Amino acid sequence: MSQPEESPKGDPWHAFGYVVAGVAFYGVLGWLADRWLGTTFLVAVGILIGAALGIYLTATRFSTASEPAPQPRDRPEPPASSTTTDEQ
């Protein structure tokens, strides 16, 4: 007998989109900075930073999608202060 398959906790296209968008956005920023500053290495730095941030966003999204939302704790209210400063 086969067991029912579990559905994925997050959409894999979101993961792909985060990484591609990070690489594209920061790669373009690096390219623009290269053109402005006259350098040739900032496009590579932008692509690496974009990939790292895309992977980070993917990891945080998938880790929070698999965990249930935290429930607020019932905290008792602190007792009201019964001291008065009028007593002298």
Backbone as JSON Lines, residues from 0, in Angstrom:
{"i":0,"aa":"M","n":[0.84,-1.18,0.0],"ca":[0.0,0.0,0.0],"c":[0.88,1.24,0.0]}
{"i":1,"aa":"S","n":[0.5,2.22,-0.73],"ca":[1.26,3.45,-0.77],"c":[0.72,4.44,0.26]}
{"i":2,"aa":"Q","n":[1.62,5.21,0.79],"ca":[1.22,6.21,1.77],"c":[0.92,7.51,1.05]}
{"i":3,"aa":"P","n":[0.01,8.31,1.59],"ca":[-0.3,9.6,0.93],"c":[0.92,10.51,0.96]}
{"i":4,"aa":"E","n":[1.12,11.2,-0.14],"ca":[2.24,12.12,-0.24],"c":[1.9,13.43,0.47]}
{"i":5,"aa":"E","n":[2.9,13.96,1.15],"ca":[2.7,15.25,1.8],"c":[2.9,16.37,0.79]}
{"i":6,"aa":"S","n":[2.09,17.39,0.9],"ca":[2.28,18.54,0.01],"c":[3.46,19.36,0.51]}
{"i":7,"aa":"P","n":[4.18,20.02,-0.38],"ca":[5.32,20.82,0.06],"c":[4.86,21.98,0.94]}
{"i":8,"aa":"K","n":[5.73,22.37,1.85],"ca":[5.4,23.45,2.8],"c":[5.44,24.82,2.16]}
{"i":9,"aa":"G","n":[6.1,24.97,1.03],"ca":[6.18,26.24,0.34],"c":[6.27,26.0,-1.15]}
{"i":10,"aa":"D","n":[5.99,27.0,-1.91],"ca":[6.02,26.88,-3.36],"c":[7.46,26.98,-3.85]}
{"i":11,"aa":"P","n":[7.96,25.97,-4.58],"ca":[9.34,26.03,-5.05],"c":[9.59,27.17,-6.04]}
{"i":12,"aa":"W","n":[8.56,27.64,-6.71],"ca":[8.75,28.77,-7.63],"c":[9.07,30.05,-6.87]}
{"i":13,"aa":"H","n":[8.6,30.16,-5.62],"ca":[8.97,31.32,-4.81],"c":[10.47,31.29,-4.51]}
{"i":14,"aa":"A","n":[10.98,30.11,-4.19],"ca":[12.41,29.97,-3.92],"c":[13.22,30.36,-5.15]}
{"i":15,"aa":"F","n":[12.83,29.85,-6.3],"ca":[13.5,30.18,-7.55],"c":[13.42,31.68,-7.83]}
{"i":16,"aa":"G","n":[12.26,32.25,-7.6],"ca":[12.06,33.68,-7.85],"c":[12.92,34.56,-6.95]}
{"i":17,"aa":"Y","n":[13.03,34.18,-5.67],"ca":[13.86,34.96,-4.76],"c":[15.32,34.96,-5.21]}
{"i":18,"aa":"V","n":[15.84,33.81,-5.58],"ca":[17.25,33.73,-5.96],"c":[17.49,34.48,-7.28]}
{"i":19,"aa":"V","n":[16.62,34.26,-8.27],"ca":[16.81,34.92,-9.57],"c":[16.64,36.43,-9.43]}
{"i":20,"aa":"A","n":[15.64,36.86,-8.66],"ca":[15.42,38.29,-8.48],"c":[16.59,38.94,-7.74]}
{"i":21,"aa":"G","n":[17.13,38.25,-6.74],"ca":[18.28,38.79,-6.02],"c":[19.49,38.92,-6.92]}
{"i":22,"aa":"V","n":[19.76,37.88,-7.71],"ca":[20.9,37.93,-8.63],"c":[20.7,39.04,-9.66]}
{"i":23,"aa":"A","n":[19.5,39.13,-10.22],"ca":[19.25,40.15,-11.25],"c":[19.33,41.56,-10.68]}
{"i":24,"aa":"F","n":[18.68,41.8,-9.55],"ca":[18.63,43.14,-8.98],"c":[20.01,43.62,-8.55]}
{"i":25,"aa":"Y","n":[20.7,42.8,-7.75],"ca":[22.01,43.22,-7.27],"c":[23.08,43.14,-8.36]}
{"i":26,"aa":"G","n":[22.89,42.28,-9.34],"ca":[23.79,42.27,-10.49],"c":[23.69,43.56,-11.28]}
{"i":27,"aa":"V","n":[22.47,44.04,-11.49],"ca":[22.27,45.32,-12.2],"c":[22.83,46.47,-11.37]}
{"i":28,"aa":"L","n":[22.62,46.44,-10.05],"ca":[23.2,47.5,-9.21],"c":[24.73,47.48,-9.29]}
{"i":29,"aa":"G","n":[25.31,46.29,-9.29],"ca":[26.76,46.19,-9.44],"c":[27.24,46.69,-10.79]}
{"i":30,"aa":"W","n":[26.49,46.37,-11.83],"ca":[26.85,46.83,-13.18],"c":[26.78,48.36,-13.25]}
{"i":31,"aa":"L","n":[25.72,48.93,-12.68],"ca":[25.61,50.39,-12.66],"c":[26.75,51.02,-11.87]}
{"i":32,"aa":"A","n":[27.1,50.42,-10.73],"ca":[28.21,50.94,-9.94],"c":[29.53,50.82,-10.71]}
{"i":33,"aa":"D","n":[29.69,49.72,-11.46],"ca":[30.89,49.58,-12.3],"c":[30.97,50.68,-13.34]}
{"i":34,"aa":"R","n":[29.86,50.96,-13.98],"ca":[29.85,52.02,-15.01],"c":[30.14,53.38,-14.39]}
{"i":35,"aa":"W","n":[29.6,53.62,-13.22],"ca":[29.75,54.92,-12.57],"c":[31.17,55.12,-12.03]}
{"i":36,"aa":"L","n":[31.73,54.04,-11.43],"ca":[33.05,54.16,-10.81],"c":[34.19,53.77,-11.72]}
{"i":37,"aa":"G","n":[33.9,53.16,-12.87],"ca":[34.94,52.75,-13.8],"c":[35.67,51.49,-13.37]}
{"i":38,"aa":"T","n":[35.02,50.65,-12.61],"ca":[35.63,49.39,-12.16],"c":[35.06,48.22,-12.97]}
{"i":39,"aa":"T","n":[35.55,47.01,-12.7],"ca":[35.05,45.84,-13.43],"c":[34.65,44.69,-12.52]}
{"i":40,"aa":"F","n":[34.73,44.85,-11.21],"ca":[34.48,43.73,-10.31],"c":[33.16,43.82,-9.54]}
{"i":41,"aa":"L","n":[32.52,44.97,-9.53],"ca":[31.33,45.14,-8.7],"c":[30.12,44.35,-9.21]}
{"i":42,"aa":"V","n":[30.06,44.05,-10.49],"ca":[28.96,43.24,-11.0],"c":[29.03,41.84,-10.39]}
{"i":43,"aa":"A","n":[30.24,41.28,-10.27],"ca":[30.39,39.95,-9.66],"c":[30.04,40.0,-8.17]}
{"i":44,"aa":"V","n":[30.44,41.06,-7.49],"ca":[30.11,41.21,-6.08],"c":[28.59,41.33,-5.91]}
{"i":45,"aa":"G","n":[27.94,42.1,-6.79],"ca":[26.49,42.24,-6.73],"c":[25.77,40.93,-6.97]}
{"i":46,"aa":"I","n":[26.26,40.13,-7.91],"ca":[25.63,38.84,-8.19],"c":[25.77,37.92,-6.98]}
{"i":47,"aa":"L","n":[26.94,37.88,-6.37],"ca":[27.15,37.03,-5.19],"c":[26.29,37.48,-4.01]}
{"i":48,"aa":"I","n":[26.22,38.77,-3.78],"ca":[25.38,39.28,-2.69],"c":[23.91,38.99,-2.97]}
{"i":49,"aa":"G","n":[23.47,39.18,-4.2],"ca":[22.09,38.89,-4.56],"c":[21.73,37.42,-4.38]}
{"i":50,"aa":"A","n":[22.65,36.53,-4.77],"ca":[22.41,35.1,-4.59],"c":[22.34,34.75,-3.11]}
{"i":51,"aa":"A","n":[23.23,35.32,-2.31],"ca":[23.23,35.03,-0.87],"c":[21.94,35.53,-0.22]}
{"i":52,"aa":"L","n":[21.51,36.73,-0.57],"ca":[20.27,37.26,0.01],"c":[19.05,36.48,-0.47]}
{"i":53,"aa":"G","n":[19.06,36.03,-1.72],"ca":[17.95,35.22,-2.22],"c":[17.86,33.89,-1.5]}
{"i":54,"aa":"I","n":[19.01,33.27,-1.25],"ca":[19.02,32.01,-0.51],"c":[18.58,32.24,0.94]}
{"i":55,"aa":"Y","n":[19.02,33.34,1.53],"ca":[18.61,33.67,2.9],"c":[17.09,33.86,2.98]}
{"i":56,"aa":"L","n":[16.52,34.61,2.05],"ca":[15.07,34.82,2.06],"c":[14.32,33.51,1.84]}
{"i":57,"aa":"T","n":[14.85,32.66,0.98],"ca":[14.23,31.36,0.75],"c":[14.26,30.52,2.02]}
{"i":58,"aa":"A","n":[15.39,30.5,2.69],"ca":[15.51,29.71,3.92],"c":[14.57,30.22,5.0]}
{"i":59,"aa":"T","n":[14.47,31.53,5.16],"ca":[13.57,32.06,6.18],"c":[12.12,31.81,5.83]}
{"i":60,"aa":"R","n":[11.77,31.9,4.57],"ca":[10.38,31.65,4.18],"c":[10.0,30.19,4.39]}
{"i":61,"aa":"F","n":[10.86,29.27,3.98],"ca":[10.54,27.87,4.12],"c":[10.58,27.42,5.58]}
{"i":62,"aa":"S","n":[11.44,28.01,6.39],"ca":[11.48,27.61,7.79],"c":[10.27,28.14,8.55]}
{"i":63,"aa":"T","n":[9.79,29.33,8.23],"ca":[8.61,29.85,8.91],"c":[7.33,29.23,8.37]}
{"i":64,"aa":"A","n":[7.33,28.73,7.14],"ca":[6.14,28.11,6.6],"c":[5.89,26.75,7.23]}
{"i":65,"aa":"S","n":[6.93,26.07,7.71],"ca":[6.77,24.74,8.27],"c":[6.46,24.78,9.76]}
{"i":66,"aa":"E","n":[6.7,25.9,10.43],"ca":[6.44,26.0,11.86],"c":[5.08,26.65,12.09]}
{"i":67,"aa":"P","n":[4.33,26.17,13.08],"ca":[3.07,26.82,13.38],"c":[3.29,28.19,14.0]}
{"i":68,"aa":"A","n":[2.31,29.03,13.86],"ca":[2.43,30.38,14.41],"c":[2.44,30.31,15.93]}
{"i":69,"aa":"P","n":[3.29,31.1,16.58],"ca":[3.33,31.05,18.04],"c":[2.05,31.62,18.64]}
{"i":70,"aa":"Q","n":[1.62,30.99,19.7],"ca":[0.41,31.44,20.39],"c":[0.81,32.41,21.49]}
{"i":71,"aa":"P","n":[0.02,33.47,21.69],"ca":[0.35,34.42,22.77],"c":[0.16,33.74,24.12]}
{"i":72,"aa":"R","n":[1.04,34.07,25.03],"ca":[0.94,33.51,26.38],"c":[-0.05,34.31,27.2]}
{"i":73,"aa":"D","n":[-0.74,33.62,28.07],"ca":[-1.64,34.31,29.01],"c":[-0.81,34.72,30.21]}
{"i":74,"aa":"R","n":[-0.59,36.0,30.33],"ca":[0.19,36.52,31.44],"c":[-0.75,37.18,32.44]}
{"i":75,"aa":"P","n":[-0.56,36.87,33.7],"ca":[-1.39,37.58,34.69],"c":[-0.94,39.03,34.79]}
{"i":76,"aa":"E","n":[-1.88,39.89,35.02],"ca":[-1.55,41.31,35.16],"c":[-0.86,41.53,36.49]}
{"i":77,"aa":"P","n":[0.1,42.44,36.54],"ca":[0.76,42.7,37.83],"c":[-0.23,43.32,38.8]}
{"i":78,"aa":"P","n":[-0.05,43.05,40.07],"ca":[-0.99,43.63,41.05],"c":[-0.88,45.14,41.07]}
{"i":79,"aa":"A","n":[-2.0,45.78,41.28],"ca":[-2.03,47.24,41.33],"c":[-1.35,47.7,42.62]}
{"i":80,"aa":"S","n":[-0.66,48.79,42.51],"ca":[0.04,49.32,43.67],"c":[-0.97,49.94,44.61]}
{"i":81,"aa":"S","n":[-0.92,49.53,45.89],"ca":[-1.89,50.04,46.86],"c":[-1.27,51.06,47.79]}
{"i":82,"aa":"T","n":[-0.04,51.44,47.54],"ca":[0.59,52.44,48.41],"c":[0.2,53.83,47.95]}
{"i":83,"aa":"T","n":[0.01,54.69,48.87],"ca":[-0.31,56.08,48.56],"c":[0.74,56.98,49.19]}
{"i":84,"aa":"T","n":[0.97,58.09,48.58],"ca":[1.94,59.05,49.11],"c":[1.29,60.12,49.95]}
{"i":85,"aa":"D","n":[-0.02,60.03,50.16],"ca":[-0.73,61.03,50.93],"c":[-0.57,60.82,52.43]}
{"i":86,"aa":"E","n":[-0.1,59.66,52.85],"ca":[0.02,59.38,54.28],"c":[1.29,60.02,54.81]}
{"i":87,"aa":"Q","n":[1.16,61.0,55.7],"ca":[2.31,61.68,56.3],"c":[2.03,62.05,57.71]}
